[in-house]
Amino acid sequence: MNDTDNQRVALVTGGSRGIGRACCLELAARGMAVAVHYRTQAEAAQAVADEIIASGGRAAIFQGDLSSPDVPGQLVQAVIERFGRVDVLVNNAGDMASSTVMALTDSLLDEALALHLGAAFRCSRACLPGMVERGWGRIINMTSQAAYTGSANNAHYAAAKAGLAGLTYSLTKEVAAAGVTVNMVAPGRILTDMIIGHLEKRQEEWLKQTPIRRFGRPEEVAAVVGFLASDAASYVTGATIHVNGGQLMG
């Protein structure tokens, strides 16, 4: 038997940049083969995979627009065909296009729900049979502080992220006895492209709201994901871990 036959495989959606990239590198450092999903950033995704391979790991990139209902299942199947299994699923893919509720179009609302909630549901559904059969699995849903505090001009995003709580808790009750854990990670203001683009206008305001008085790094979120994906987290399920420098408590 090849040593890679028993190597755990992680699929990270939106793995080409930001928090997703950091999660790919963290899980690879923990000895997993990594499927790096991307939508449009092929070069960035390949750079992540190349970095993992250069460090002696296994990785491959997989393209797909997860807002399309058929794509999540196709993505998971492609990863299984390439690596033989999916043991860890990190539902991280996301985007944010701002709009007030009064100006919000149906299409923008539908896109937010499809990408942040629908894709997580469909990817999980596709991965679960193998996880349950093997008696081990990890599903980690990337939510947001916006799900708990609200976000003016981003109600569609916050609502979709809040929906991950219902999915996470329900899946926990369905599959915990089979050895599959399902958890959420809720980042605060992390230095990614999404935040950096707004820093010029809101940096001082946001820092005042953060007791640690700095923004987070993608690697700090990835470290939590790495723990939840490990055997050490075998008794942690249905949980939400906030990574926000103390901005949201209680």
SEVEXDREN-703418 format. One record per residue: residue number from 1; residue in three letters; x, y, z of N, C-alpha, C in turn. Coordinates in Angstrom, 1 decimal. Atoms other than C-alpha are relative to their C-alpha. Layout:
BEGIN
ATOM    n  res      nX      nY      nZ     caX     caY     caZ      cX      cY      cZ
ATOM  NUM  ALA       X       Y       Z       X       Y       Z       X       Y       Z
...
***
This chain:
BEGIN
ATOM    n  res      nX      nY      nZ     caX     caY     caZ      cX      cY      cZ
ATOM    1  MET     0.8    -1.2     0.0     0.0     0.0     0.0     0.9     1.3     0.0
ATOM    2  ASN    -0.8    -1.2     0.1     1.3     3.4    -0.9    -0.3     0.9     1.2
ATOM    3  ASP     0.2    -0.8    -1.2     1.8     5.8     2.0    -1.0     1.1    -0.2
ATOM    4  THR     1.0    -1.1     0.3    -0.4     8.4     0.3    -1.4    -0.6     0.1
ATOM    5  ASP     1.4     0.5     0.0    -3.4     6.0     0.4    -0.7     0.4     1.3
ATOM    6  ASN     0.6    -0.4    -1.3    -3.9     6.9     4.1     0.2     1.4     0.4
ATOM    7  GLN    -0.2    -1.4    -0.3    -3.0    10.5     3.9    -1.3     0.7    -0.1
ATOM    8  ARG     1.2    -0.8     0.0    -5.8    12.8     4.8     0.0     1.1    -1.0
ATOM    9  VAL     0.2    -0.9     1.1    -7.1    15.1     2.1    -0.9     1.1     0.5
ATOM   10  ALA     0.8    -1.1    -0.3    -8.4    18.6     2.7    -0.4     0.8    -1.3
ATOM   11  LEU     0.5    -0.9     1.1   -10.5    20.7     0.3    -0.3     1.3     0.6
ATOM   12  VAL     0.2    -1.4    -0.5   -10.4    24.4     0.9    -0.6     0.8    -1.2
ATOM   13  THR     0.6    -0.8     1.0   -12.8    26.4    -1.1     0.4     1.5     0.1
ATOM   14  GLY    -0.6    -1.4     0.0   -11.6    29.9    -2.1     1.4     0.0     0.6
ATOM   15  GLY    -1.3     0.2    -0.6    -8.1    28.7    -1.4     1.1     0.8    -0.6
ATOM   16  SER    -1.0    -0.7     0.7    -6.2    31.0    -3.7     0.6     1.2     0.7
ATOM   17  ARG    -0.5    -1.2    -0.6    -5.8    34.0    -1.4    -0.5     0.2     1.4
ATOM   18  GLY     0.5    -0.4    -1.3    -6.3    35.5     2.0    -0.1    -1.1     1.0
ATOM   19  ILE     0.2     1.1    -1.0    -7.7    33.2     4.7     0.1    -1.3    -0.6
ATOM   20  GLY     0.0     1.3     0.7    -8.2    30.4     2.2     1.4    -0.5    -0.3
ATOM   21  ARG    -1.4     0.3     0.2    -4.5    30.5     1.2     0.7    -0.5     1.2
ATOM   22  ALA    -0.6     0.3    -1.3    -3.4    30.5     4.8    -0.5    -1.4     0.5
ATOM   23  CYS     0.6     1.3    -0.4    -5.7    27.5     5.5     0.7    -1.1    -0.8
ATOM   24  CYS    -0.6     1.1     0.8    -4.2    25.5     2.6     1.4    -0.3     0.5
ATOM   25  LEU    -1.3     0.2    -0.4    -0.7    26.1     3.8     0.1    -0.6     1.4
ATOM   26  GLU     0.1     0.6    -1.4    -1.6    25.3     7.5    -0.3    -1.5    -0.1
ATOM   27  LEU     0.4     1.4     0.1    -3.3    22.0     6.5     1.1    -0.8    -0.6
ATOM   28  ALA    -1.1     0.7     0.6    -0.4    21.0     4.3     1.1    -0.2     1.0
ATOM   29  ALA    -1.0     0.1    -1.0     2.0    21.7     7.1    -0.3    -1.1     1.0
ATOM   30  ARG     0.4     1.0    -0.9     0.0    19.3     9.2    -0.1    -1.4    -0.7
ATOM   31  GLY    -0.1     1.3     0.7     0.6    16.6     6.6    -1.1    -0.5    -0.9
ATOM   32  MET     1.1     0.3     0.9    -2.5    16.7     4.5     0.3     0.3    -1.4
ATOM   33  ALA     0.1    -0.4     1.4    -2.9    16.7     0.8    -1.0     1.0    -0.1
ATOM   34  VAL     0.9    -1.2     0.0    -4.6    19.9    -0.2    -0.6     0.2    -1.4
ATOM   35  ALA     0.7    -0.4     1.2    -7.2    20.6    -2.9    -0.3     1.5     0.1
ATOM   36  VAL     0.2    -1.4    -0.1    -7.0    24.3    -3.6    -1.0     0.4    -1.0
ATOM   37  HIS     1.0    -0.5     0.9   -10.2    25.6    -5.1     0.1     1.4    -0.2
ATOM   38  TYR     0.0    -1.4     0.3   -10.5    28.8    -6.9    -1.1     0.2    -1.1
ATOM   39  ARG     1.0    -0.3     1.0   -13.0    30.6    -9.1     0.6     0.7    -1.2
ATOM   40  THR    -0.6    -0.7     1.1   -11.0    33.0   -11.2     1.5     0.2     0.1
ATOM   41  GLN    -1.4    -0.3    -0.2    -7.5    33.3    -9.7     0.8    -1.2    -0.2
ATOM   42  ALA    -0.7     1.3     0.3    -5.8    30.4   -11.4     1.5     0.1     0.4
ATOM   43  GLU    -1.4    -0.2    -0.3    -2.3    31.8   -11.1     0.3     0.0     1.5
ATOM   44  ALA    -0.2     0.0    -1.4    -2.7    32.5    -7.4    -0.2    -1.3     0.6
ATOM   45  ALA     0.2     1.3    -0.5    -4.1    29.1    -6.8     1.2    -0.9    -0.3
ATOM   46  GLN    -1.1     0.9     0.3    -1.3    27.4    -8.6     1.2     0.4     0.8
ATOM   47  ALA    -1.1    -0.4    -0.8     1.2    29.5    -6.6    -0.1    -0.7     1.4
ATOM   48  VAL     0.2     0.6    -1.3    -0.3    28.1    -3.4     0.3    -1.5    -0.1
ATOM   49  ALA    -0.4     1.4     0.1    -0.1    24.5    -4.7     1.5    -0.2    -0.2
ATOM   50  ASP    -1.4     0.1     0.2     3.4    25.1    -5.9     0.8     0.1     1.3
ATOM   51  GLU    -0.7    -0.2    -1.3     4.5    26.3    -2.5    -0.2    -1.3     0.9
ATOM   52  ILE     0.2     1.2    -0.7     3.0    23.2    -0.9     0.9    -1.1    -0.5
ATOM   53  ILE    -0.8     1.0     0.7     4.7    20.9    -3.4     1.5     0.2     0.3
ATOM   54  ALA    -1.4    -0.3    -0.2     8.0    22.7    -3.0     0.5    -0.4     1.5
ATOM   55  SER    -0.3     0.4    -1.4     7.8    21.9     0.8    -0.2    -1.5     0.2
ATOM   56  GLY     0.1     1.5    -0.1     7.3    18.2     0.0    -1.4    -0.5     0.2
ATOM   57  GLY     1.4     0.5    -0.2     3.5    18.1     0.2    -0.6    -0.3    -1.3
ATOM   58  ARG     0.8     0.3     1.1     0.8    17.2    -2.2    -1.1     1.0    -0.2
ATOM   59  ALA     1.1    -1.0     0.3    -1.6    19.7    -3.8    -0.3     0.0    -1.4
ATOM   60  ALA     0.4    -0.2     1.4    -3.6    20.4    -6.9    -1.1     1.0     0.1
ATOM   61  ILE     1.0    -1.1     0.1    -5.9    23.2    -8.0    -1.2    -0.5    -0.7
ATOM   62  PHE     1.3     0.4     0.5    -9.6    22.9    -8.9    -0.8     1.3    -0.2
ATOM   63  GLN     0.8    -1.2     0.3   -11.7    25.6   -10.6    -1.5    -0.3     0.0
ATOM   64  GLY     1.5     0.1     0.0   -15.4    26.2   -10.2    -0.7     1.2     0.6
ATOM   65  ASP     0.8    -1.1    -0.6   -18.0    28.9    -9.6    -1.1    -0.7     0.9
ATOM   66  LEU     0.8     0.7    -0.9   -19.6    27.5    -6.5    -1.4     0.6     0.2
ATOM   67  SER     1.4    -0.5    -0.1   -22.7    29.8    -6.8    -0.9    -0.7    -1.0
ATOM   68  SER     0.8     0.8     0.9   -23.8    27.5    -9.6    -0.4    -1.3     0.7
ATOM   69  PRO     0.4     1.2    -0.8   -25.9    24.6    -8.0     0.7    -1.3    -0.3
ATOM   70  ASP    -0.6     1.3     0.3   -24.2    21.8    -9.9     1.5    -0.1     0.3
ATOM   71  VAL    -1.5     0.0    -0.1   -20.6    22.9    -9.3     0.6    -0.6     1.3
ATOM   72  PRO    -0.5     0.6    -1.3   -20.1    22.0    -5.6     0.2    -1.5    -0.1
ATOM   73  GLY     0.0     1.4     0.2   -20.9    18.4    -6.3     1.1    -0.5    -1.0
ATOM   74  GLN    -1.0     0.4     1.0   -18.7    18.3    -9.4     1.4     0.3     0.6
ATOM   75  LEU    -1.3    -0.3    -0.6   -15.8    19.9    -7.4     0.4    -1.1     0.9
ATOM   76  VAL    -0.4     1.1    -0.9   -15.9    17.3    -4.7     0.3    -1.3    -0.7
ATOM   77  GLN    -0.3     1.2     0.7   -16.1    14.5    -7.2     1.4     0.1    -0.7
ATOM   78  ALA    -1.3    -0.1     0.7   -13.1    15.9    -9.1     1.2    -0.2     1.0
ATOM   79  VAL    -1.0     0.1    -1.0   -11.1    16.1    -5.8     0.1    -1.5     0.4
ATOM   80  ILE     0.0     1.4    -0.3   -12.1    12.5    -5.0     0.7    -0.8    -1.1
ATOM   81  GLU    -0.7     0.6     1.1   -11.0    11.4    -8.5     1.5     0.2     0.0
ATOM   82  ARG    -1.5    -0.3     0.0    -7.6    13.1    -8.0     0.7    -0.6     1.2
ATOM   83  PHE    -0.7     0.4    -1.2    -6.9    12.2    -4.4    -0.6    -1.2     0.7
ATOM   84  GLY     0.6     1.2    -0.5    -9.3     9.4    -3.6    -0.9     0.2     1.2
ATOM   85  ARG     0.9    -0.3    -1.2   -11.2    11.1    -0.7     0.0     1.4     0.3
ATOM   86  VAL    -0.1    -1.3    -0.6   -12.0    14.2     1.1    -0.3    -0.2     1.5
ATOM   87  ASP     0.1     0.2    -1.4   -11.4    14.1     4.9    -0.4     1.3     0.7
ATOM   88  VAL     0.2    -1.3    -0.6   -11.5    17.8     5.7    -0.5     1.0    -1.0
ATOM   89  LEU     0.6    -1.0     0.9   -13.8    20.4     4.1     0.0     1.3     0.7
ATOM   90  VAL     0.1    -1.4    -0.5   -13.2    24.1     4.7    -0.8     0.8    -1.0
ATOM   91  ASN     0.9    -0.8     0.9   -16.1    26.0     3.3     0.3     1.5     0.3
ATOM   92  ASN    -0.5    -1.3    -0.2   -14.3    29.3     3.0    -0.3     1.0    -1.2
ATOM   93  ALA     0.2    -0.9     1.2   -15.2    30.7    -0.5    -1.0     1.1     0.3
ATOM   94  GLY     1.0    -1.1    -0.3   -16.9    34.1    -0.3     0.4     1.2    -0.8
ATOM   95  ASP    -0.2    -1.3     0.6   -17.2    37.6    -1.7    -0.9     0.9     0.7
ATOM   96  MET     0.9    -1.0    -0.6   -18.8    40.8    -0.6    -0.2     1.2    -1.0
ATOM   97  ALA     0.4    -1.1     0.8   -20.6    43.3    -2.8    -1.0     0.8     0.8
ATOM   98  SER     0.8    -0.8    -1.0   -22.1    46.1    -0.7    -1.2     0.6    -0.7
ATOM   99  SER     1.2    -0.7     0.5   -25.6    47.4    -1.1    -0.9     0.2     1.2
ATOM  100  THR     1.0    -0.1    -1.1   -28.3    48.8     1.2    -1.1    -1.0    -0.4
ATOM  101  VAL     1.1     0.9     0.2   -31.3    46.6     1.6    -1.0     0.6    -1.0
ATOM  102  MET     0.9    -0.6     0.9   -33.5    49.1    -0.2     0.4     0.0    -1.4
ATOM  103  ALA    -0.5     0.0     1.3   -31.3    49.1    -3.2     0.4    -1.4    -0.5
ATOM  104  LEU    -0.4     1.4     0.3   -30.5    45.3    -3.1    -0.8    -0.6    -1.1
ATOM  105  THR     0.7     0.7     1.0   -31.4    43.5    -6.2    -0.2    -1.5     0.4
ATOM  106  ASP     0.2     1.4    -0.2   -32.8    40.0    -6.2     1.2    -0.9    -0.4
ATOM  107  SER    -1.1     0.8     0.5   -29.8    38.7    -8.2     1.2     0.1     1.0
ATOM  108  LEU    -1.1    -0.1    -0.9   -27.3    40.1    -5.7    -0.3    -0.8     1.3
ATOM  109  LEU     0.4     0.8    -1.2   -29.2    38.5    -2.8     0.1    -1.5    -0.3
ATOM  110  ASP    -0.1     1.4     0.4   -29.4    35.2    -4.6     1.4    -0.5    -0.1
ATOM  111  GLU    -1.4     0.3     0.1   -25.7    35.3    -5.4     0.7    -0.2     1.4
ATOM  112  ALA    -0.6     0.1    -1.4   -24.8    35.9    -1.7    -0.4    -1.3     0.7
ATOM  113  LEU     0.5     1.2    -0.6   -27.0    33.1    -0.5     0.6    -1.3    -0.7
ATOM  114  ALA    -0.5     1.2     0.7   -25.8    30.7    -3.2     1.5    -0.3     0.3
ATOM  115  LEU    -1.4     0.2    -0.2   -22.1    31.3    -2.6     0.3    -0.3     1.5
ATOM  116  HIS    -0.4     0.2    -1.4   -21.9    31.6     1.2    -0.8    -1.1     0.7
ATOM  117  LEU     0.8     1.0    -0.7   -24.7    29.2     2.3    -0.3    -1.2    -0.9
ATOM  118  GLY     0.3     1.1     0.9   -25.8    27.1    -0.7     1.2    -0.9    -0.3
ATOM  119  ALA    -1.2     0.8     0.4   -22.2    26.1    -1.7     0.5    -0.8     1.2
ATOM  120  ALA    -0.4     0.8    -1.2   -21.4    25.1     1.9    -0.9    -1.2     0.2
ATOM  121  PHE     0.9     1.1    -0.1   -24.5    23.0     2.0     0.3    -1.1    -1.0
ATOM  122  ARG    -0.2     1.0     1.1   -23.8    21.3    -1.3     1.3    -0.7     0.1
ATOM  123  CYS    -1.3     0.7    -0.2   -20.1    20.7    -0.7     0.0    -1.0     1.2
ATOM  124  SER     0.1     0.9    -1.1   -20.9    19.2     2.7    -0.8    -1.2    -0.4
ATOM  125  ARG     0.8     1.1     0.4   -23.6    17.0     1.2     0.8    -1.0    -0.8
ATOM  126  ALA    -0.8     0.8     0.9   -21.1    15.7    -1.4     1.1    -0.7     0.8
ATOM  127  CYS    -1.2     0.5    -0.8   -18.3    15.1     1.2    -0.5    -1.0     1.0
ATOM  128  LEU     0.4     0.7    -1.1   -20.4    13.5     3.9     0.0    -1.5    -0.1
ATOM  129  PRO     0.0     1.4     0.1   -20.9    10.0     2.5     1.3    -0.7     0.3
ATOM  130  GLY    -1.3     0.6    -0.2   -17.2     9.2     2.4     0.5     0.2     1.4
ATOM  131  MET    -0.4    -0.2    -1.4   -16.6    10.8     5.8    -0.7    -1.0     0.9
ATOM  132  VAL     0.7     0.9    -0.8   -19.3     8.8     7.4     0.4    -1.5    -0.2
ATOM  133  GLU    -0.4     1.4     0.3   -18.2     5.6     5.7     1.3    -0.3     0.7
ATOM  134  ARG    -1.4     0.2    -0.6   -14.6     6.1     7.0    -0.1     0.2     1.5
ATOM  135  GLY     0.1    -0.2    -1.5   -15.8     7.1    10.5     0.8     1.2     0.5
ATOM  136  TRP    -0.8    -1.2    -0.3   -13.8    10.4    10.4    -0.2     1.1    -1.0
ATOM  137  GLY     0.1    -1.1     0.9   -14.3    13.8     9.0    -0.1     1.3     0.7
ATOM  138  ARG     0.1    -1.3    -0.6   -14.1    17.5     9.6    -0.6     1.0    -1.0
ATOM  139  ILE     0.6    -1.1     0.8   -16.3    20.2     8.2     0.1     1.3     0.8
ATOM  140  ILE    -0.2    -1.3    -0.7   -15.3    23.8     9.0    -0.6     1.1    -0.8
ATOM  141  ASN     0.7    -1.1     0.8   -17.6    26.6     7.9     0.5     1.4     0.5
ATOM  142  MET    -0.5    -1.4    -0.3   -16.1    30.1     7.7    -1.2     1.0     0.0
ATOM  143  THR     1.1    -1.0    -0.1   -18.7    32.5     9.0     0.7     1.4     0.2
ATOM  144  SER    -0.5    -1.4    -0.1   -18.1    36.2     9.9    -0.6     0.7     1.3
ATOM  145  GLN     0.6    -0.8    -1.1   -18.5    38.6    12.8    -1.3     0.7    -0.4
ATOM  146  ALA     1.2    -0.7     0.5   -21.1    40.3    10.6    -1.3    -0.8     0.3
ATOM  147  ALA     1.2     0.8    -0.3   -23.4    37.3    11.3    -0.5     0.3     1.4
ATOM  148  TYR     0.4    -0.2    -1.4   -23.5    38.3    15.0    -0.2     1.5     0.3
ATOM  149  THR     0.1    -1.4    -0.3   -23.2    42.1    14.8    -0.9     0.7    -1.0
ATOM  150  GLY     0.6    -0.7     1.1   -24.9    42.9    11.5     1.0     0.8    -0.7
ATOM  151  SER    -0.9    -0.8     0.8   -23.3    45.0     8.8    -0.8     0.9    -0.9
ATOM  152  ALA     0.7    -0.9     0.9   -24.8    48.1     7.3     0.5    -0.1    -1.4
ATOM  153  ASN    -0.3     0.1     1.5   -24.9    47.8     3.5     0.5    -1.4    -0.4
ATOM  154  ASN    -0.4     1.4     0.4   -24.1    44.1     3.7    -1.0    -1.0     0.7
ATOM  155  ALA     1.0     0.8    -0.6   -27.3    42.6     5.1    -0.1    -1.4    -0.7
ATOM  156  HIS     0.1     1.3     0.7   -27.3    39.9     2.4     1.1    -0.9     0.3
ATOM  157  TYR    -1.2     0.7    -0.4   -23.8    38.9     3.3    -0.1    -0.5     1.4
ATOM  158  ALA     0.2     0.3    -1.4   -24.5    38.9     7.0    -1.0    -1.1     0.2
ATOM  159  ALA     1.1     1.0    -0.1   -27.7    36.9     6.6     0.4    -1.4    -0.6
ATOM  160  ALA    -0.5     1.2     0.5   -26.0    34.3     4.4     1.0    -0.7     1.0
ATOM  161  LYS    -0.9     0.5    -0.9   -23.2    33.9     6.9    -0.7    -0.5     1.3
ATOM  162  ALA     0.8     0.4    -1.2   -25.7    33.7     9.8    -0.7    -1.4    -0.3
ATOM  163  GLY     0.6     1.3     0.4   -27.4    30.8     7.9     0.9    -1.2     0.2
ATOM  164  LEU    -1.0     1.1    -0.3   -24.2    28.8     8.4    -0.2    -0.6     1.4
ATOM  165  ALA     0.2     0.5    -1.3   -25.1    28.5    12.0    -1.0    -1.1     0.1
ATOM  166  GLY     1.1     1.0     0.1   -28.3    26.6    11.3     0.5    -1.3    -0.7
ATOM  167  LEU    -0.6     1.2     0.7   -26.4    24.3     8.9     0.9    -0.7     0.9
ATOM  168  THR    -1.0     0.6    -0.9   -23.6    23.7    11.3    -0.6    -0.8     1.1
ATOM  169  TYR     0.6     0.6    -1.2   -25.8    22.9    14.3    -0.8    -1.3    -0.5
ATOM  170  SER     0.8     1.1     0.5   -28.1    20.6    12.2     0.9    -1.2    -0.4
ATOM  171  LEU    -0.9     1.1     0.5   -25.2    18.7    10.6     0.7    -0.7     1.2
ATOM  172  THR    -0.6     0.5    -1.3   -23.6    18.3    14.1    -0.9    -1.1     0.5
ATOM  173  LYS     0.9     0.9    -0.6   -26.7    16.5    15.3    -0.2    -1.3    -0.9
ATOM  174  GLU     0.1     1.1     0.9   -26.8    14.3    12.2     1.2    -0.9    -0.1
ATOM  175  VAL    -1.2     0.8     0.3   -23.2    13.1    11.9     1.0    -0.1     1.1
ATOM  176  ALA    -0.9     0.1    -1.1   -21.5    13.5    15.3     0.3    -1.4     0.4
ATOM  177  ALA    -0.2     1.3    -0.5   -22.0     9.9    16.2     0.8    -0.8    -1.0
ATOM  178  ALA    -0.7     0.6     1.0   -20.4     8.9    12.9     1.5     0.4     0.0
ATOM  179  GLY    -1.4    -0.5    -0.1   -17.1    10.6    13.9     0.3     1.2    -0.9
ATOM  180  VAL    -0.2    -1.2     0.8   -17.6    13.7    11.8    -0.4     1.2     0.8
ATOM  181  THR     0.3    -1.2    -0.7   -17.3    17.1    13.5    -0.3     1.1    -1.0
ATOM  182  VAL     0.4    -1.2     0.9   -18.8    20.3    12.1     0.1     1.2     0.9
ATOM  183  ASN    -0.2    -1.2    -0.8   -17.7    23.7    13.4     0.1     1.2    -0.8
ATOM  184  MET    -0.1    -1.3     0.7   -17.6    27.4    12.5     1.2     0.7     0.6
ATOM  185  VAL    -1.0    -1.0    -0.4   -14.8    29.9    12.6    -0.5     1.3    -0.5
ATOM  186  ALA     0.5    -1.3     0.3   -15.8    33.5    12.8     1.1     1.1     0.0
ATOM  187  PRO    -1.1    -1.0     0.0   -13.0    35.9    11.7    -0.6     1.4     0.3
ATOM  188  GLY     0.3    -1.4    -0.1   -13.1    39.5    12.7     0.6     0.8    -1.2
ATOM  189  ARG    -0.7    -0.7     1.1   -11.2    42.1    10.7     1.4    -0.5    -0.2
ATOM  190  ILE    -1.2     0.7     0.4    -8.4    40.2     9.1     0.6     0.7    -1.2
ATOM  191  LEU    -0.7    -0.7     1.1    -5.8    41.8     6.8    -0.1    -0.9    -1.3
ATOM  192  THR     0.2     0.6     1.3    -7.2    40.4     3.5    -0.3     1.1    -1.0
ATOM  193  ASP     0.4    -1.0     1.1    -8.0    42.2     0.2    -1.3     0.7     0.4
ATOM  194  MET     1.3    -0.5    -0.4   -11.6    42.6     1.5     0.1     1.1     1.0
ATOM  195  ILE    -0.1    -1.0    -1.1   -10.5    44.6     4.5     1.0     1.2    -0.4
ATOM  196  ILE    -1.0    -1.0     0.3    -7.4    46.4     3.1    -0.6     1.1    -0.9
ATOM  197  GLY     0.6    -1.0     0.9    -9.6    48.1     0.4    -0.7     1.0     0.7
ATOM  198  HIS     0.8    -1.0    -0.8   -11.5    49.9     3.2     0.8     0.7     1.1
ATOM  199  LEU    -0.8    -0.5    -1.1    -8.6    50.7     5.5     0.2     1.5     0.1
ATOM  200  GLU    -0.3    -1.5     0.1    -8.0    54.3     4.3    -1.1     0.8     0.7
ATOM  201  LYS     1.1    -0.7    -0.6   -11.4    55.4     5.5    -0.4    -0.4     1.4
ATOM  202  ARG     0.6     0.5    -1.3   -12.1    53.2     8.5     1.0    -0.6     0.9
ATOM  203  GLN    -1.0     0.6    -0.8    -8.8    52.1    10.0    -0.1     0.4     1.5
ATOM  204  GLU     0.0    -0.5    -1.4    -9.0    54.3    13.1    -1.3    -0.5     0.7
ATOM  205  GLU     1.3     0.4    -0.6   -12.7    53.5    13.7     0.1    -1.5     0.4
ATOM  206  TRP     0.0     1.5    -0.2   -12.1    49.7    13.4     1.0    -0.3     1.1
ATOM  207  LEU    -1.0     0.3    -1.0    -9.0    49.7    15.6    -0.5     0.4     1.4
ATOM  208  LYS     0.6    -0.4    -1.3   -10.9    51.5    18.4    -1.0    -1.1     0.4
ATOM  209  GLN     1.0     1.0    -0.4   -13.5    48.7    18.3     0.7    -1.3     0.3
ATOM  210  THR    -0.7     1.3    -0.2   -10.8    46.0    18.7     0.9     0.1     1.2
ATOM  211  PRO    -0.8    -0.2    -1.2    -9.4    45.6    22.2     1.5    -0.3    -0.2
ATOM  212  ILE    -1.5     0.3     0.2    -6.1    44.1    20.9     0.7     1.1    -0.7
ATOM  213  ARG    -0.5    -1.2     0.7    -5.7    47.3    18.8     0.8    -0.3    -1.2
ATOM  214  ARG    -0.6     0.3     1.2    -4.6    45.6    15.7    -0.9    -0.9    -0.8
ATOM  215  PHE     0.8     0.9     0.8    -6.0    43.7    12.8     0.6    -1.4     0.0
ATOM  216  GLY    -0.5     1.4     0.0    -5.7    39.9    12.5     0.7    -0.3    -1.3
ATOM  217  ARG    -0.7     0.5     1.2    -3.6    38.0    10.1    -0.6    -1.3    -0.4
ATOM  218  PRO     0.6     1.2     0.5    -4.9    35.2     7.9     0.6    -1.3     0.7
ATOM  219  GLU    -0.6     1.1    -0.7    -2.4    32.8     9.6    -0.6    -0.3     1.3
ATOM  220  GLU     0.6     0.2    -1.3    -4.1    33.4    12.9    -1.4    -0.7    -0.1
ATOM  221  VAL     1.2     0.7     0.2    -7.4    32.2    11.5     0.3    -1.4    -0.4
ATOM  222  ALA    -0.3     1.3     0.5    -5.8    29.3     9.7     0.5    -0.9     1.2
ATOM  223  ALA    -0.5     0.8    -1.1    -4.2    28.1    13.0    -1.2    -0.6     0.7
ATOM  224  VAL     1.2     0.5    -0.6    -7.7    27.7    14.4    -0.6    -1.1    -0.9
ATOM  225  VAL     0.5     1.0     1.0    -8.8    25.8    11.3     0.8    -1.3     0.1
ATOM  226  GLY    -0.9     1.1    -0.1    -5.8    23.6    11.6    -0.3    -0.9     1.3
ATOM  227  PHE     0.3     0.7    -1.2    -6.7    22.7    15.2    -1.4    -0.8    -0.2
ATOM  228  LEU     1.3     0.7     0.2   -10.4    21.9    14.3     0.1    -1.1    -1.0
ATOM  229  ALA    -0.2     1.1     0.9    -9.1    19.7    11.5     0.8    -1.2     0.5
ATOM  230  SER    -0.9     1.0    -0.6    -6.9    17.7    13.8    -0.7    -1.0     0.9
ATOM  231  ASP     0.6     0.9    -1.0    -7.5    14.7    16.0    -0.1     0.6     1.4
ATOM  232  ALA     0.0    -0.6    -1.3    -6.9    16.9    19.0    -1.4     0.7     0.2
ATOM  233  ALA     1.3    -0.6    -0.1   -10.3    18.5    18.3    -1.2    -1.0    -0.1
ATOM  234  SER     1.0     1.1     0.2   -12.2    15.2    18.3    -1.3     0.2     0.8
ATOM  235  TYR     1.2    -0.2    -0.9   -14.6    16.4    21.1    -0.5     1.4    -0.2
ATOM  236  VAL     0.5    -1.3     0.3   -15.2    19.8    19.6    -0.9    -0.1    -1.2
ATOM  237  THR     0.9    -0.1     1.1   -18.3    20.0    17.4    -1.2     0.8     0.3
ATOM  238  GLY     1.1    -0.9    -0.2   -21.2    22.4    16.9     0.5     1.3     0.7
ATOM  239  ALA    -0.6    -1.1    -0.7   -18.8    25.1    18.2     0.3     1.2    -1.0
ATOM  240  THR    -0.5    -1.1     0.8   -18.0    28.6    16.9     1.2     0.6     0.8
ATOM  241  ILE    -1.2    -0.6    -0.6   -14.5    30.0    17.5     0.2     1.4    -0.6
ATOM  242  HIS    -0.2    -1.4     0.5   -14.2    33.8    17.2     1.4     0.4     0.0
ATOM  243  VAL    -1.4    -0.5     0.1   -10.9    35.2    15.9    -0.1     1.4    -0.4
ATOM  244  ASN     0.3    -1.4     0.3   -11.4    38.9    16.2     0.6     1.0     1.0
ATOM  245  GLY    -0.7    -0.9    -0.9    -9.1    40.4    18.8    -0.8     0.6     1.1
ATOM  246  GLY     0.8    -0.5    -1.1   -11.8    40.8    21.4    -1.2     0.9    -0.5
ATOM  247  GLN     1.0    -0.9     0.5   -14.1    42.8    19.1    -1.4    -0.5     0.4
ATOM  248  LEU     1.3     0.5    -0.3   -17.1    40.5    19.7     0.2    -1.0     1.2
ATOM  249  MET     0.0     0.9    -1.2   -17.6    38.9    23.2    -1.4    -0.3     0.4
ATOM  250  GLY     1.3     0.4    -0.5   -20.5    37.0    24.7    -0.7    -0.8    -1.0
***
